[in-house]
């Protein structure tokens, strides 16, 4: 090729002729490369950690594979369908969330109660795939089927309850019944969906005066429950204390009873012991009792004991002897100064 711009190309020049068979070889090479690329891209597939893959051979379910790199025959022999079988998913009933904002869906939220009132119910259903084969073959749109079945379950339960019960004490009971109905529907149609939980976000009456009236009823009911709980708390606090005080009084009375019985038994034993001694010599006991009684009646009296059995009158100057003994005792107890004074007077 000539790069000189002043040189004009020769229009009569022909392109070089290819050798016989070259075009065929190039075509075969391109076809082989295309086949290799096709086989390479369609025979190997990757399953993520929270996923599982169902292998269809000639359109029929054959087996499943877990996470990792796997081999399969190219389409149309085998086909791979990957689903998030290990992932717990959620759907909302009555509203949608997008970008941090919540939008109400009145067609799903508005329901009729058993007493022909309208109530708005929002719920969240937590679910996961339990059977890939049923999930792929028995339902065409699993998420929409789940949403419709959840809405139907909630409507069937709320439709048999009164509005007052649905928005106050019956929320938990209605929630449990709706979850049971939803689980029954999944089992009835073999959807391959496992219902983990169904929780109501809110159950409210229609807006306006009705909502204000029911809100007032709800507040009154909550206040009533609060007072009942406070009363129960007081009861639970007072009853054990009263029982403890009653038990303490019973134990105290029992102790007093035993004490009195023991004291009485001791007094009886003491009396029996004295009585047995009294029977041995009644005169001594009578004399002792007389003397003890006289001491109590006449605490300052001087008592003299004489023998009155003899014929003669015994004279014993006890008064003088007592006076002499009192003088001796006083002299012993006198101070040295007093003794000196007495000695001086004697001189």
C-alpha positions as CSV (number, residue, x, y, z in Angstrom):
1,X,0.0,0.0,0.0
2,X,1.3,3.4,-1.0
3,X,1.0,6.2,1.6
4,X,1.9,9.0,-0.8
5,X,-1.1,11.3,-1.2
6,X,0.0,12.4,-4.6
7,X,-0.2,8.9,-5.9
8,X,-3.8,8.1,-7.2
9,X,-5.1,4.5,-6.6
10,X,-5.4,2.3,-9.5
11,X,-9.1,1.6,-10.2
12,X,-8.2,-1.4,-12.3
13,X,-6.4,-3.1,-9.4
14,X,-8.2,-6.3,-8.1
15,X,-8.2,-7.5,-4.4
16,X,-6.1,-10.5,-3.8
17,X,-7.8,-13.8,-4.4
18,X,-8.4,-16.2,-1.5
19,X,-7.2,-19.8,-1.8
20,X,-9.8,-22.4,-2.4
21,X,-11.3,-23.6,1.0
22,X,-10.2,-20.5,3.0
23,X,-13.7,-19.2,3.2
24,X,-15.0,-22.5,4.4
25,X,-12.4,-22.7,7.1
26,X,-13.2,-19.2,8.3
27,X,-16.9,-20.0,8.5
28,X,-16.2,-23.2,10.4
29,X,-14.0,-21.4,12.8
30,X,-16.6,-18.7,13.5
31,X,-19.2,-21.4,14.0
32,X,-17.0,-23.3,16.4
33,X,-16.3,-20.1,18.4
34,X,-19.9,-19.3,18.6
35,X,-20.8,-22.8,19.8
36,X,-18.1,-22.6,22.4
37,X,-19.3,-19.3,23.6
38,X,-22.8,-20.5,23.8
39,X,-21.9,-23.7,25.6
40,X,-19.7,-21.9,28.0
41,X,-22.3,-19.3,28.9
42,X,-25.2,-21.8,29.2
43,X,-23.6,-24.8,30.9
44,X,-22.2,-23.1,34.0
45,X,-24.2,-21.1,36.5
46,X,-23.7,-19.6,39.9
47,X,-26.1,-19.8,42.9
48,X,-25.7,-17.2,45.6
49,X,-25.6,-17.9,49.4
50,X,-29.3,-17.1,50.0
51,X,-30.5,-18.7,46.8
52,X,-31.4,-22.2,45.6
53,X,-31.7,-23.4,42.0
54,X,-34.2,-25.8,40.5
55,X,-33.0,-27.8,37.4
56,X,-35.6,-28.5,34.7
57,X,-34.7,-31.3,32.3
58,X,-36.8,-31.0,29.1
59,X,-39.2,-28.8,31.1
60,X,-39.6,-31.3,34.0
61,X,-38.3,-30.7,37.5
62,X,-35.5,-33.0,38.3
63,X,-33.4,-31.8,41.2
64,X,-32.2,-28.7,43.2
65,X,-28.7,-27.2,43.8
66,X,-27.4,-25.1,46.7
67,X,-25.1,-22.1,46.6
68,X,-21.9,-22.3,44.5
69,X,-20.8,-22.9,40.8
70,X,-22.6,-25.7,39.0
71,X,-22.7,-27.4,35.6
72,X,-25.8,-28.1,33.5
73,X,-26.6,-29.2,30.0
74,X,-27.3,-26.3,27.7
75,X,-30.8,-25.2,26.8
76,X,-33.2,-26.7,25.7
77,X,-31.9,-29.9,27.4
78,X,-31.8,-28.3,30.9
79,X,-33.0,-25.0,32.3
80,X,-32.1,-23.3,35.6
81,X,-34.5,-21.3,37.8
82,X,-32.9,-19.6,40.7
83,X,-35.1,-18.4,43.6
84,X,-34.3,-16.8,47.0
85,X,-35.3,-19.8,49.0
86,X,-33.1,-19.0,52.0
87,X,-34.2,-15.4,52.3
88,X,-37.0,-14.3,54.6
89,X,-39.3,-11.9,52.7
90,X,-42.1,-9.5,53.6
91,X,-45.2,-8.1,51.9
92,X,-47.5,-5.4,53.2
93,X,-51.3,-5.5,53.2
94,X,-53.2,-2.2,53.0
95,X,-50.2,0.1,52.2
96,X,-46.9,0.2,50.3
97,X,-43.5,1.5,51.3
98,X,-41.2,3.3,48.9
99,X,-38.2,5.5,49.6
100,X,-39.0,5.7,53.3
101,X,-42.6,6.9,52.7
102,X,-45.8,4.9,53.2
103,X,-48.8,5.1,50.8
104,X,-52.2,3.7,51.8
105,X,-53.9,1.2,49.5
106,X,-57.6,1.6,50.4
107,X,-58.7,-1.3,48.2
108,X,-56.8,-3.7,50.5
109,X,-57.1,-1.8,53.8
110,X,-60.9,-1.1,53.9
111,X,-62.9,-4.0,55.3
112,X,-66.4,-4.7,56.6
113,X,-66.9,-6.0,60.2
114,X,-69.5,-8.4,61.4
115,X,-71.7,-5.5,62.6
116,X,-71.6,-3.8,59.1
117,X,-69.0,-1.2,60.0
118,X,-66.0,-0.2,58.0
119,X,-62.5,-0.6,59.4
120,X,-59.0,0.0,58.0
121,X,-56.5,-2.8,58.7
122,X,-52.8,-2.7,57.8
123,X,-50.7,-5.8,58.1
124,X,-47.2,-7.2,57.4
125,X,-46.7,-10.8,56.3
126,X,-43.3,-12.5,56.8
127,X,-42.7,-15.5,54.6
128,X,-40.1,-17.7,52.9
129,X,-40.0,-20.4,50.2
130,X,-40.3,-23.9,51.7
131,X,-40.7,-26.0,48.6
132,X,-39.2,-24.8,45.3
133,X,-41.0,-27.3,43.2
134,X,-44.5,-26.3,44.4
135,X,-43.4,-22.6,44.4
136,X,-42.5,-22.7,40.7
137,X,-45.2,-25.0,39.3
138,X,-48.3,-24.6,41.4
139,X,-48.7,-20.8,41.3
140,X,-47.9,-18.4,38.4
141,X,-47.4,-15.2,40.5
142,X,-46.4,-16.2,44.0
143,X,-46.2,-12.7,45.5
144,X,-49.6,-11.7,44.1
145,X,-51.2,-14.9,45.2
146,X,-49.8,-14.4,48.7
147,X,-51.1,-10.9,48.9
148,X,-54.5,-11.9,47.7
149,X,-54.7,-14.9,50.2
150,X,-53.5,-12.7,53.1
151,X,-56.1,-10.1,52.3
152,X,-58.8,-12.8,52.0
153,X,-57.8,-14.3,55.3
154,X,-57.9,-11.0,57.2
155,X,-61.3,-10.1,55.6
156,X,-62.8,-13.4,56.6
157,X,-61.8,-13.0,60.2
158,X,-62.7,-9.3,60.6
159,X,-66.0,-9.9,58.8
160,X,-67.1,-12.2,61.7
161,X,-66.1,-9.7,64.5
162,X,-67.6,-6.5,65.8
163,X,-65.9,-3.2,65.3
164,X,-65.5,-2.4,69.0
165,X,-63.8,-5.8,69.6
166,X,-61.6,-5.5,66.5
167,X,-60.1,-2.1,67.4
168,X,-59.7,-2.8,71.2
169,X,-59.2,-6.1,72.9
170,X,-59.6,-8.4,69.9
171,X,-56.6,-7.3,67.8
172,X,-54.3,-10.1,69.0
173,X,-57.0,-12.7,68.7
174,X,-57.9,-11.6,65.1
175,X,-54.3,-11.5,64.2
176,X,-53.8,-15.1,65.3
177,X,-56.9,-16.3,63.5
178,X,-55.9,-14.5,60.3
179,X,-52.4,-16.1,60.4
180,X,-54.0,-19.6,60.9
181,X,-56.3,-19.0,57.9
182,X,-53.4,-17.9,55.7
183,X,-51.4,-20.9,56.6
184,X,-54.3,-23.2,55.8
185,X,-54.6,-21.5,52.3
186,X,-51.0,-22.1,51.5
187,X,-51.3,-25.8,52.5
188,X,-54.5,-26.2,50.6
189,X,-53.1,-24.9,47.3
190,X,-49.5,-26.4,47.9
191,X,-47.9,-23.0,47.1
192,X,-44.5,-24.0,48.6
193,X,-44.7,-20.8,50.8
194,X,-44.1,-20.9,54.5
195,X,-45.8,-18.2,56.6
196,X,-43.6,-17.1,59.4
197,X,-45.8,-14.4,60.9
198,X,-48.7,-12.0,60.2
199,X,-48.8,-8.9,62.3
200,X,-51.3,-6.0,62.2
201,X,-49.7,-2.5,62.1
202,X,-53.0,-0.9,62.9
203,X,-56.8,-1.5,63.0
204,X,-58.7,1.8,62.9
205,X,-62.3,2.9,62.4
206,X,-63.2,5.3,59.6
207,X,-62.0,8.9,60.0
208,X,-64.2,11.6,61.3
209,X,-66.6,11.6,64.2
210,X,-66.7,7.9,64.3
211,X,-63.0,7.7,64.8
212,X,-63.1,10.3,67.6
213,X,-65.8,8.4,69.3
214,X,-64.0,5.1,69.1
215,X,-60.8,6.7,70.2
216,X,-62.6,8.0,73.3
217,X,-64.0,4.4,73.9
218,X,-60.5,3.0,73.5
219,X,-59.0,5.5,76.0
220,X,-61.7,4.8,78.5
221,X,-61.1,1.1,78.1
222,X,-57.4,1.5,78.6
223,X,-58.0,3.6,81.7
224,X,-60.3,0.9,83.0
225,X,-57.6,-1.7,82.4
226,X,-55.0,0.5,84.1
227,X,-57.2,0.8,87.2
228,X,-57.9,-2.9,87.2
229,X,-54.2,-3.6,87.0
230,X,-53.5,-1.2,89.8
231,X,-56.2,-2.8,92.0
232,X,-54.8,-6.2,91.2
233,X,-51.3,-5.0,92.1
234,X,-52.6,-3.6,95.4
235,X,-54.5,-6.9,96.1
236,X,-51.4,-8.9,95.4
237,X,-49.4,-6.7,97.7
238,X,-51.9,-6.6,100.6
239,X,-53.1,-10.2,100.6
240,X,-49.6,-11.8,101.3
241,X,-49.0,-9.2,104.0
242,X,-52.4,-9.9,105.6
243,X,-51.7,-13.6,105.4
244,X,-48.4,-13.1,107.0
245,X,-49.8,-11.0,109.8
246,X,-52.6,-13.6,110.4
247,X,-50.0,-16.4,110.5
248,X,-47.9,-14.3,113.0
249,X,-50.9,-13.9,115.2
250,X,-51.7,-17.6,115.1
251,X,-48.1,-18.5,115.9
252,X,-48.1,-15.9,118.8
253,X,-51.4,-17.3,120.1
254,X,-50.0,-20.8,119.9
255,X,-46.9,-19.8,121.7
256,X,-49.0,-18.1,124.4
257,X,-51.1,-21.2,124.7
258,X,-48.1,-23.5,125.1
259,X,-46.6,-21.0,127.6
260,X,-49.7,-21.0,129.8
261,X,-50.0,-24.8,129.6
262,X,-46.4,-25.2,130.7
263,X,-46.8,-22.7,133.5
264,X,-50.0,-24.4,134.7
265,X,-48.3,-27.8,134.5
266,X,-45.4,-26.3,136.5
267,X,-47.8,-24.9,139.1
268,X,-49.6,-28.2,139.4
269,X,-46.3,-30.1,139.8
270,X,-45.2,-27.5,142.4
271,X,-48.5,-27.9,144.3
272,X,-48.3,-31.7,144.1
273,X,-44.8,-31.6,145.5
274,X,-45.8,-29.3,148.4
275,X,-48.9,-31.3,149.0
276,X,-47.0,-34.5,149.3
277,X,-44.6,-32.9,151.8
278,X,-47.6,-31.4,153.6
279,X,-49.1,-34.9,154.1
280,X,-45.9,-36.1,155.7
281,X,-46.1,-33.5,158.5
282,X,-49.1,-31.2,158.4
283,X,-48.2,-29.4,161.6
284,X,-44.9,-28.0,160.3
285,X,-46.5,-26.8,157.1
286,X,-49.4,-25.2,159.0
287,X,-46.9,-23.4,161.3
288,X,-44.9,-22.2,158.3
289,X,-47.9,-21.0,156.5
290,X,-49.1,-19.1,159.7
291,X,-45.7,-17.5,160.1
292,X,-45.5,-16.5,156.5
293,X,-49.0,-15.1,156.7
294,X,-48.2,-13.1,159.9
295,X,-45.1,-11.7,158.2
296,X,-47.2,-10.4,155.3
297,X,-50.0,-9.0,157.6
298,X,-47.7,-7.6,160.3
299,X,-44.4,-6.8,158.6
300,X,-43.0,-4.7,161.5
301,X,-44.1,-7.0,164.4
302,X,-41.6,-9.0,166.5
303,X,-42.5,-12.6,166.8
304,X,-41.4,-14.8,169.7
305,X,-41.7,-18.6,169.7
306,X,-42.0,-20.4,173.1
307,X,-42.8,-23.9,174.2
308,X,-46.3,-23.9,175.8
309,X,-46.5,-27.6,176.5
310,X,-45.0,-27.5,180.0
311,X,-46.9,-26.5,183.1
312,X,-44.5,-23.7,184.1
313,X,-44.5,-20.4,182.5
314,X,-41.3,-19.8,180.7
315,X,-39.9,-16.4,181.1
316,X,-37.3,-15.3,178.6
317,X,-36.3,-11.6,178.6
318,X,-36.2,-11.5,174.8
319,X,-36.9,-7.7,174.7
320,X,-33.8,-6.9,176.9
321,X,-31.7,-9.3,174.9
322,X,-32.7,-7.7,171.7
323,X,-32.0,-4.3,173.0
324,X,-28.5,-5.4,174.2
325,X,-27.8,-6.9,170.9
326,X,-28.9,-3.7,169.2
327,X,-26.5,-1.7,171.4
328,X,-23.6,-4.0,170.6
329,X,-24.4,-3.7,166.9
330,X,-24.5,0.0,167.1
331,X,-21.2,0.2,168.9
332,X,-19.6,-1.9,166.2
333,X,-20.9,0.2,163.5
334,X,-20.0,3.6,165.2
335,X,-17.2,5.7,163.8
336,X,-13.8,6.2,165.7
337,X,-14.7,9.8,166.6
338,X,-18.0,8.7,168.2
339,X,-16.1,6.1,170.3
340,X,-13.6,8.7,171.5
341,X,-16.5,10.9,172.4
342,X,-18.2,8.1,174.4
343,X,-14.9,7.4,176.2
344,X,-14.5,11.0,177.2
345,X,-17.9,11.1,178.6
346,X,-17.3,8.0,180.7
347,X,-14.3,9.6,182.4
